[in-house]
């Protein structure tokens, strides 16, 4: 009887903690002090501080290692920790510009660029789509995030794969531990419309709660739209623009907090949705949103903005990556055997410095085994496999 009463009290506390008005910030409305950590959780504690509704988490490698082991066993982190990680990561994302600029060197013309002197390598990853075990293998193959190794995940880290929560918590926790050594661009699947169809919203509801999905959604709105590596390589999820007049300064000026979801037109939409084509010029997209752009569009944009190349993701490539548009554009995709049925390789793009110039190399990897749970296992939209 006493245990049942404790469960009822804890449930009331939890419901109070996640109660939020329809309008406003879900994250700011959550009272973390009302949470109790589930007694079944045996892992390390998480140092959480809240000041003026701003959540700060002191992440540790011990916590991340335990979290990964817990996820491997099919476990979940405590709800209090889950909300705190998303809220604290969101504070970091909000402070970043719409286009993050970083590199292994600082050109004289790039006063704003982060110069990460200890770092020796930058690894750019494409879509990972909730394929948690392949993400773990990616780090095993190519090295961990750390002071000497920067990672950039180029959007679409959730949806379709049935471990999207686990991938998101891992990337967000790494961002808390190494804020200047891991970066995450927004993809077209970090949006409500896609999450409702392709599984992430239902996965959040099944594993944690609907309010946690609302918090993730809010954090997605804080993610940068693009990254600029060494002032020479522009990285975005989708691709280039319907107008020849767009410049890097236009990306820098994006107000991503103007609306809760990306607009259906304009450069924000195009950064998330457009695709390359072999023929010159532009044409309508097969997706029904955005458009397709040719090698002349890419060459012109790179010349006008003094770029060596564009790196994007957004599409499966059977070899994991493809160099396109006369070497001015690279598509990289990091979800091997996508949806357990495509048979494709995954790939990453590695940047190192040689004689003060960026050396660009491509590396591929195959999929690994995972528990017998199909893609989109939690989706209620009959799109599961």
N, C-alpha and C positions, 0 to 999 in steps of 0.2 A: 504493500500500500504506500509506504514511504517513498520507494523508488518511483512508483507511478506518479506520485505527487511532484517529485523533483522533475520528472520528464515534462509534466504539464507546465510547471513554472518556467522551465528552460524554454519550452516552446513559445510561451507567452512573451518571454524576454526576446526571443529571436524574432518573432513577428513584429514586436515593437521596434526592434533594431532596424529592420529593413523596411518599415513603413515609410512611404514617401508620397508627397503630393504629386499630382499628375504633371504639373509644370515645375520647372526648375531642375537643379542638379540632383540626380539620384545619389551620387557619391557624397555630396555635402550633407545630405539628409540622413545618412546612416550613422547611428550611434554605436560605435565599436565597443564602448564601455558596457553596453547591455548584452554583449555576447559572452558566452562561456565556452571554453574549449572542450570539445567532446572528450569524455573520459576514456574512450577507446584509443585516442591518439597518444602514442608513446614516444614521439619524436622530440627534437629540441624545440625550445620555446622560441618565439619570434618577438624581438624588441620593437614594440609599436608605440609611437607617440603621436598625440593629436594636439595641435595648437591652432586656434582660430579656424577650426574645421579642416586644416591641412594635415594630411596623414604622412608621417615619416616612418619608414621601416629600416632598421639597421640589419641588412641582410648579411648572412654569413655563408661561406662555402659548405660548412657542416649542414646548415639547413637545406641548401640546394641538393647536396648529395643524399640526404635522408629523404627529401621529397621525391627525387628520381627513383630511389629504391621502393618507396611507397607506391608510386605510380606503376612501377613494373609489376607489383603484386596485385594491382587492381584496386589499390586504396585511394583515399581522397585526403587532402589536407583539411584541417578544421575550417569551418565556414568563416570564423573570425579572421583567420590568416588569409583566406581567399579574398575577402573583401579588402583587407588591409593592403595586400600586394597590388591589387588593381588600383586602389586609390593612391598609393604612394608612387607607383609607376606613372600614373596619370599626371601627378605633380611635376615629374621630370619632363614628360612629353609636352606639357603645356608651356614650359619655359623654352623649348626648342623652337627655332624658326621654321617656317613652312618648307624651306629647303636647307637641310643641314650641310654645312661645308666643313670638311675635315681632310686630313691627308698625312702622309709620312714626311712631307716637307712643306715649307711655307714659301710659295713664290712671293716676290717683292710686291706684287700687285694685289695680294690677297690678305689684307689686314685682318679680316674677320675669320679666316680659316683656322680651325684648330690644328695646331702642330703637336703631334703626339710623338715626342722624341724617343720614348722607350719602345714604341711599337716597331716591329720589323715587317709585319705583313697585314694586309687587309684582305679578307675573304668575303666576296659577295655571293649570297645565296638567293635563288629564285623561290617560286612557290614551294611550300612544304605541306600545306593543306592537311593539318592534323595528323600527319604520319609520324607520330612521336618516336617510334622505334627507329625510323630512318633518320630523324633529326639527331638522336643519340649516336647513331652510327656515323653521321656526318662529322660530329665533333670528335669522335674516336679516330676517324680517318684523317682529318685535316687539322686537328689541334683544338684545344680549348680556348674559350674567351679568356683573355688576361691582359696584363699590362703590355705585353709584346705582340699581341695578336688581336686585331680589331675584326669584328664581324658586322656585316650589314645584311639584314633580312629584308628582301625587296617585296613585301606584301604577300597576301593570301597565305597566311600561316594558319588560318582557321577554315572551317567548312570541309565537307566531303569526308575527310578522314575522321574516324571515330574517337580520336584522342586530341581533339582541338583544344579542349580545356588544358590538358597536360602540356601541350606545346606552348600555349599562351602563358601559362604560369611559369614555365621554364624560361622563356625569353624575357618576361617581365622581371623575374627574380634576378636574372643575369644583368638586366639593365639597372636594377637597384644596387647590385654588388659592384658592377663596372660601368658606371654611367657614361664614361668617355670611350668605352671600348666595345660597345655593342649599340647598333642603331637599327631602327625598324621603320621602314616606309609603309605607308598605307597602301593596301591593294583594293581592288574592286570587291573583294569578299570581306573586307572589314567594313561592311555596311549592313544596315538592317534588312533591306530588301533581299539581299543574297542570303543572309543568315537565317531568315525565316524559311527559305526554300531548301537550302543545302545543308542544314543540320545543326549549325552551331547553337542557335537559340534553343532548340529542343534538347541538345546535349547539356547545356547549362542548366536548364530546368530539371532534367533527370538527375544530374549529378550533384547540383547545389541548389539553385533557386532561380526563379524568373528575375528577381532583383539583381542577382549577380550578372545575368546577361545585360541588364540595363546599365550596370557599371562598366562592363566591358565595352558596350556600345558607346558610352560617353568617352572612354579612354581612346577608342578608335578615332573619334573626332579630333583628338589632340595629336594624333600621329602626323609626322611630316609627310608631305606629298612626294618629296624627292630628296636626293642627296647628291652632293658635288664632291668628287674625290680629286684632290690636288688641283682644283680649278680646271681639270682637263677631261674628266669623265662624268657625264651626267647619268644618274641612275634613277629611274622611275619604274613603276609597275607596268603601265600600259605603253604609252609612246608619245609621239609628237602631235602637232596641232593642225587645226583646219586653217589657221591664219599664218601667213609668212612673217607677220610682224611680232610674234611672241619672242621675248628675250628671257634670259635668266633673271633679270630684274623683275619681270612680270611674275615669275614663280616666287621670288622672294617677297613679293607684295601680297600674296594670297592671304585672305582673311578666312582661315578655316573654321573660326568660331562664329561666323555670321549666321550659319544655319546648322542644325543638328546633324544633317546628312548632306553628302556632297550634292551639288546641283546637277541637274540632268543635261546641262549644256555648259560650255565654257572650258577654260583650261584645266580646272579641277577634274571635271569629268574625263577630259581627254588624257590627262596624266594617268588615270586609272584604267581606261578602256580601249584606247586605240591600238591598232596592229599594223605591222609592216606588210607591204606587198612587193612583188617583184617588178611590176611595171611602174613607170614614172607617173608622177602626179598623185592625185587623191581619188578615192572612190568610196562608195557607201560600205559600211561594215556588214559582214555576215551576221554579226551579233544583234543587230537591230539598235545599237547604241554606239556612239562614237563614229570613227571612220578608219580607213586604211590609207597609209602614206607610202610613197615610193622612195627609191634611192636618191632621187634629185632633191626631195624635201629634206631628207636626212643630211645630205652633203651641204645644202644651203644653210640649214640650222647650225651645223657644226662650224662652218666657216664664219658665219655672222657672230657666233658666240665664242669663237676661239677654243673649240673643243676638239679633242682627238677622236672621241667616239661616244655613242649612246649605249647604255646597258639597260635592258628591260627584261621582263619575265612574261607572265600572263598567258603563255601558250606552251603546250607540251612540245618538246623536241625529242625525238626518239633517241638521239645521241646525247641527250642531256643539255646540249647547247648548240647554237648555230651562229656562225659569223656571217652577217648579211650586209647588203647595201655597200658593196665594195670595201668591206672591212670597217665601215663607220658605225655599224650597229651590231650588237650582240644580244641574242635571246638566251637567257639561262633559266633552267627549270630544275628544281631540287627535290621533287617528289618522285623517286624511282618507282616503276611499276604502278603508276598513278591509278588510284582507285582499285588496286589489286587486279587490274585487267589490261593495262596498256602495254606492259612489257618494255617500257622505256628505261633508259639510264637516268640517273640524276647527275647534276653537275654543279660546280662552283667556279667562280672566277677569282684568281689570286693575284694581288698586286704586291710587288716588292720593289725596292729601289736598287738600281745598278747604275753607277756613275751619275747619280742625281737625276736619273730618268726612271719613270715607272716601267717595270717589266711586268707584262700581263701574261698569265698562264692559265690554262683551263684543265680542270681535273674532273673525272667522272667517277661514279660509284653505283653499285647495284643495290637493290632492295634487300632487306633482311627479314627474317621471320618475325611474326607478331602473333599475339593471342588470336584465337579463332573468333574474331568479331569483325563483321563485314563493314565496309564503308557506309556512312550515313545510317548507322545502326539505330540511332535515337530519333531520326526524323519521322515526323507524323505525316509527311506530305507524299508518301508512297514513291519517293525517289530512291529509297534504299536499294541495296543490291542483294 
